[in-house]
Amino acid sequence: MKFSEKLFGFVYAVLAVIAMFALITVACSLSHPSDANATGVATVMDQSDGPLYDLPQNVNSYIATERSTNRAYIVVESDRGIAITPYLDEDGDQVIIGRP
């Protein structure tokens, strides 16, 4: 097998993987269009009592509520990224915030 044939095979394989990734992305956004654009999905509640935990200096935390289900999540963000975990009550159930 010539070098040009190997190179063509490699380029073909890379293009096939990229096309497959693009096709999966389009199919997922078409099946769940509301999930494709997450802007405006969560509402951030005011923290009048201060932060949830005693966190290091460059780490912030707050409670966010998903609009469609009213479920509450704890959002912790820092320079290294964001972590989102369900906000649980004393019984271990996820908190659901009532609408005003």
C-alpha positions in Angstrom: 0.0 0.0 0.0 1.4 3.4 -1.0 1.8 6.2 1.4 -0.8 8.3 -0.5 -3.3 5.5 -0.1 -2.6 5.3 3.7 -2.9 9.1 4.0 -6.2 9.1 2.0 -7.6 6.3 4.3 -6.6 8.3 7.4 -8.2 11.5 6.1 -11.3 9.6 5.2 -11.6 8.1 8.7 -11.1 11.5 10.4 -13.8 13.1 8.2 -16.1 10.2 8.8 -15.7 10.6 12.6 -16.3 14.4 12.4 -19.4 13.9 10.2 -20.8 11.3 12.6 -20.2 13.6 15.6 -22.0 16.5 13.7 -24.9 14.1 12.8 -25.3 13.0 16.4 -25.3 16.6 17.6 -27.9 17.7 15.1 -30.1 14.6 15.9 -29.9 15.3 19.6 -30.8 19.0 19.3 -33.7 18.1 17.0 -35.1 15.5 19.4 -34.9 17.9 22.4 -34.9 21.4 21.0 -35.6 22.9 24.5 -32.4 21.4 25.8 -30.2 22.7 23.0 -30.4 26.3 24.3 -30.0 26.3 28.1 -30.1 30.1 28.4 -32.9 31.1 30.7 -33.6 27.7 32.1 -32.6 28.4 35.7 -33.6 31.2 38.0 -31.1 32.2 40.7 -32.6 32.9 44.1 -31.3 35.7 46.4 -29.0 34.6 49.2 -30.1 37.0 52.0 -28.6 34.6 54.6 -25.2 34.6 53.0 -23.4 31.7 51.3 -24.5 28.1 51.7 -21.1 26.9 52.9 -17.9 28.4 54.2 -15.9 28.2 50.9 -12.4 29.3 49.9 -11.9 32.8 48.5 -12.4 32.2 44.8 -15.3 29.8 45.1 -19.0 31.0 45.0 -22.2 29.1 45.7 -25.8 29.9 45.1 -29.2 28.1 44.6 -30.6 27.9 41.1 -34.1 26.8 40.3 -35.1 25.0 37.1 -38.1 26.9 35.6 -39.9 23.9 34.1 -39.9 21.7 37.3 -39.1 24.2 40.1 -36.4 21.9 41.4 -33.6 23.5 43.3 -29.9 23.0 42.7 -26.8 24.1 44.5 -24.3 25.7 42.0 -20.7 26.0 43.1 -18.4 27.9 40.7 -14.7 28.6 40.8 -11.8 29.3 38.4 -11.6 25.6 37.6 -15.3 25.2 36.6 -18.9 24.7 37.8 -20.5 21.9 39.8 -24.2 21.5 40.0 -25.8 19.2 42.6 -29.4 18.7 43.7 -30.5 20.7 46.7 -31.8 18.1 49.2 -34.1 18.6 52.2 -33.7 16.8 55.6 -35.4 13.6 54.2 -33.0 13.4 51.2 -35.6 14.5 48.7 -34.9 17.2 46.1 -36.3 20.6 47.1 -39.1 22.0 44.9 -39.6 25.7 45.2 -43.1 27.0 45.1 -43.9 29.7 42.5 -44.9 33.1 43.9 
